[in-house]
Amino acid sequence: MDNVDGIPHYSIRGLVIWGFLDQRQFVDYLFGGPRVKTGCLVAINAEKVLSAERDAPLASLLNAAEYKYADGISIVRSIRRKYPSAMISRIAGADLWEGLMARAGQEGTPVFLIGGRPVILEHTAALLRSKWNVNLVGLQDGFFSPADQDAVFSRIRSSGAVIVTVAMGSPKQEKFMFDCRSSYPNALYMGIGGTYDVFTGHVKRAPKVWQRMGLEWLYRLCSQPSRLPRQLKLLRFVGYYLSGRL
């Protein structure tokens, strides 16, 4: 276990994860100092760990991300098993994003939103402005071609965005963030999957009691039985946990 700026780091299957006590500490850290931290924020869960083991390019992207955090309860429990003294909480990506947006609204931080369907993106922007007065300096839905990517990078760079949130799903969003960062390194990039859909109410999230019990994955499975094959693949991670190969 290492320690950076007073925050412990834990290794799970070769991925180094920041051990924040809670979401508030994480947001305070990112906004601490003369300006918002730069780099890439990536949520880590068991599925992403297993995907990285099969996908070398994805593994490289995850290893290069500055801020990997425990989004899945399986990762939190694995860290506690491997490091019994660890003081770490699950930080759901959707909650962290809302925390960042609320602070960005308070600070007047320029934000650029990427991804999602046009109608969802516009709804997200309207809610962010009305709820927290977020300074949105650009919007781009997820329906652009690879040929248009450089133009999107240019728009982000010209906007002066300090936070860029990317809702494209993994690993597409990680690839976009790292490519964009090569063009414009002066921002904090966060991959957020389907968070815009949840934020706008188009997708229902598990009730708080399920979240507190660490059963959000089960709620999603019950709501979407088609996810069962994905869940069964996670048995490999269960094997890692039970055998101590973390």
C-alpha positions in Angstrom: 0.0 0.0 0.0 1.3 3.4 -1.0 0.3 6.9 0.0 0.0 10.0 -2.2 -1.0 13.4 -0.8 -2.3 11.6 2.3 -4.6 9.3 0.3 -3.7 5.6 0.4 -3.4 3.6 -2.8 -4.3 -0.1 -3.1 -3.5 -2.6 -5.7 -6.2 -5.1 -7.0 -5.1 -7.4 -9.8 -2.4 -4.9 -10.8 -4.7 -1.8 -10.9 -3.8 0.9 -8.4 -6.9 2.4 -6.8 -7.2 5.5 -4.7 -8.6 4.8 -1.2 -10.8 7.8 -0.5 -12.9 7.7 2.6 -15.9 9.1 0.9 -17.1 11.2 -2.0 -16.7 14.5 -0.2 -13.0 13.8 0.4 -12.5 12.9 -3.3 -14.2 16.1 -4.5 -12.3 18.3 -2.0 -9.1 16.7 -3.2 -9.8 17.3 -6.9 -10.8 20.9 -6.2 -7.9 21.5 -3.8 -5.1 23.8 -4.7 -4.9 26.7 -7.1 -6.9 25.0 -9.8 -8.8 21.7 -10.4 -6.6 18.7 -10.8 -6.0 17.5 -14.3 -6.0 13.9 -15.6 -8.4 11.1 -16.1 -11.0 9.7 -13.6 -11.9 6.1 -14.2 -14.4 4.0 -12.2 -13.2 0.5 -11.3 -15.5 -2.5 -10.8 -15.0 -6.2 -11.1 -16.2 -6.3 -14.7 -13.7 -3.7 -15.8 -10.9 -5.5 -14.0 -11.7 -8.7 -15.9 -12.1 -6.8 -19.2 -8.6 -5.3 -18.7 -7.1 -8.8 -18.3 -8.5 -9.8 -21.7 -7.9 -6.5 -23.5 -4.3 -5.2 -23.4 -5.2 -1.7 -24.9 -7.8 -1.2 -22.2 -5.4 -2.3 -19.5 -2.9 0.3 -20.8 -5.5 3.0 -20.7 -6.6 2.1 -17.1 -3.0 1.9 -15.9 -2.4 5.4 -17.3 -5.4 6.9 -15.7 -4.4 9.2 -12.8 -7.5 8.6 -10.6 -8.9 5.1 -10.4 -11.6 4.8 -7.7 -13.7 2.0 -6.3 -17.1 2.2 -8.0 -18.1 -1.4 -7.4 -18.8 -2.9 -4.0 -16.8 -6.0 -5.1 -13.7 -3.8 -5.4 -14.3 -2.2 -1.9 -14.6 -5.7 -0.4 -11.6 -7.0 -2.2 -9.5 -4.1 -0.9 -10.7 -4.7 2.6 -9.9 -8.4 2.3 -6.4 -7.7 1.0 -5.7 -4.8 3.2 -7.5 -5.4 6.5 -6.8 -1.9 7.9 -8.1 -0.1 4.8 -10.6 2.7 5.3 -12.3 3.0 2.0 -15.9 3.5 0.8 -17.6 2.7 -2.5 -18.0 5.9 -4.5 -20.6 5.4 -7.3 -19.6 7.2 -10.5 -23.1 8.8 -10.8 -22.8 10.2 -7.3 -19.3 11.5 -7.8 -20.3 13.2 -11.1 -23.1 15.0 -9.3 -20.7 16.0 -6.5 -18.3 17.4 -9.1 -21.1 19.3 -11.0 -22.4 20.8 -7.7 -18.9 22.1 -6.8 -18.3 23.2 -10.4 -21.5 25.3 -10.1 -20.3 26.9 -6.9 -16.9 27.7 -8.3 -18.0 28.7 -11.8 -15.8 26.0 -13.2 -16.1 25.6 -17.0 -17.6 22.2 -17.9 -18.0 20.5 -21.3 -20.4 17.5 -21.7 -19.7 14.7 -24.2 -21.9 11.7 -25.1 -25.4 10.5 -24.9 -28.4 11.0 -27.2 -29.1 14.6 -28.2 -32.3 14.9 -26.3 -30.8 13.4 -23.1 -27.7 15.7 -23.4 -29.9 18.8 -23.7 -32.0 17.7 -20.8 -28.9 17.1 -18.7 -27.6 20.5 -19.6 -30.9 22.2 -18.6 -31.0 20.4 -15.3 -27.3 21.2 -14.5 -28.0 24.9 -15.2 -31.2 25.0 -13.1 -30.0 22.9 -10.2 -26.4 24.2 -9.7 -25.9 27.0 -12.2 -23.1 25.0 -13.9 -21.0 27.0 -16.3 -21.4 24.8 -19.4 -19.1 25.8 -22.2 -19.9 23.1 -24.7 -22.1 20.1 -25.5 -21.5 17.3 -27.9 -23.7 14.2 -28.2 -22.2 10.8 -28.8 -23.2 10.5 -32.4 -20.2 11.7 -34.2 -18.0 9.8 -36.6 -14.3 9.0 -36.1 -13.6 11.5 -38.9 -15.2 14.3 -36.8 -13.2 13.5 -33.6 -10.4 16.0 -34.2 -13.0 18.7 -34.7 -14.6 17.8 -31.3 -11.1 17.9 -29.7 -10.6 21.4 -31.1 -14.0 22.5 -29.8 -13.1 21.3 -26.3 -9.7 23.0 -26.4 -11.2 26.3 -27.7 -13.9 26.2 -24.9 -11.4 26.4 -22.1 -13.2 23.6 -20.3 -11.7 22.6 -16.9 -13.9 19.5 -16.5 -14.9 17.3 -19.4 -17.4 14.5 -18.7 -17.7 11.7 -21.3 -20.7 9.4 -21.5 -19.9 6.8 -24.1 -19.5 3.5 -22.1 -16.4 1.6 -21.6 -13.9 1.2 -23.2 -14.9 3.8 -25.8 -15.0 6.7 -23.3 -11.6 5.8 -21.9 -10.1 5.8 -25.5 -11.8 9.2 -26.2 -10.5 10.8 -23.0 -6.9 9.8 -23.5 -6.9 10.8 -27.1 -8.5 14.2 -26.2 -6.0 14.7 -23.4 -3.2 14.4 -25.9 -4.7 17.4 -27.7 -5.8 19.2 -24.5 -4.1 18.2 -21.3 -5.4 21.1 -19.2 -8.6 19.5 -18.0 -10.0 16.8 -15.7 -11.7 14.1 -17.7 -14.3 11.8 -16.3 -15.9 8.7 -17.9 -19.5 8.4 -16.7 -21.2 5.7 -18.8 -25.0 6.1 -18.6 -25.0 8.7 -15.9 -26.9 11.3 -18.0 -29.7 8.9 -18.5 -29.9 8.3 -14.7 -29.6 12.0 -13.9 -32.5 13.0 -16.2 -34.7 10.2 -14.9 -34.8 8.2 -18.1 -33.2 5.2 -16.4 -34.2 4.3 -12.8 -31.4 3.7 -10.3 -31.7 1.3 -7.5 -33.4 2.6 -4.3 -31.0 4.0 -1.6 -31.6 0.9 0.6 -30.3 -1.4 -2.1 -27.3 0.9 -2.7 -26.4 1.0 1.0 -26.5 -2.8 1.1 -24.2 -3.1 -1.8 -26.9 -4.7 -3.9 -27.3 -2.2 -6.7 -25.9 -4.8 -9.1 -28.7 -7.2 -8.1 -31.4 -4.5 -8.6 -30.1 -3.8 -12.1 -30.1 -7.6 -12.9 -33.7 -7.9 -11.7 -34.6 -4.9 -13.8 -32.6 -6.1 -16.8 -32.5 -10.0 -16.9 -30.5 -9.7 -20.1 -27.5 -8.7 -18.0 -27.3 -12.3 -16.6 -24.5 -13.5 -19.0 -22.4 -10.4 -17.9 -23.0 -11.2 -14.3 -22.0 -14.9 -14.7 -18.7 -13.8 -16.2 -17.9 -12.2 -12.8 -17.7 -15.6 -11.2 -14.0 -15.5 -12.2 -13.6 -12.5 -10.0 -15.3 -14.3 -7.2 -12.7 -17.0 -7.6 -9.9 -14.4 -7.3 -11.6 -13.1 -4.1 -12.1 -16.6 -2.5 -8.6 -17.8 -3.3 -6.9 -14.5 -2.3 -5.5 -13.8 -5.7 -6.2 -10.1 -5.5 
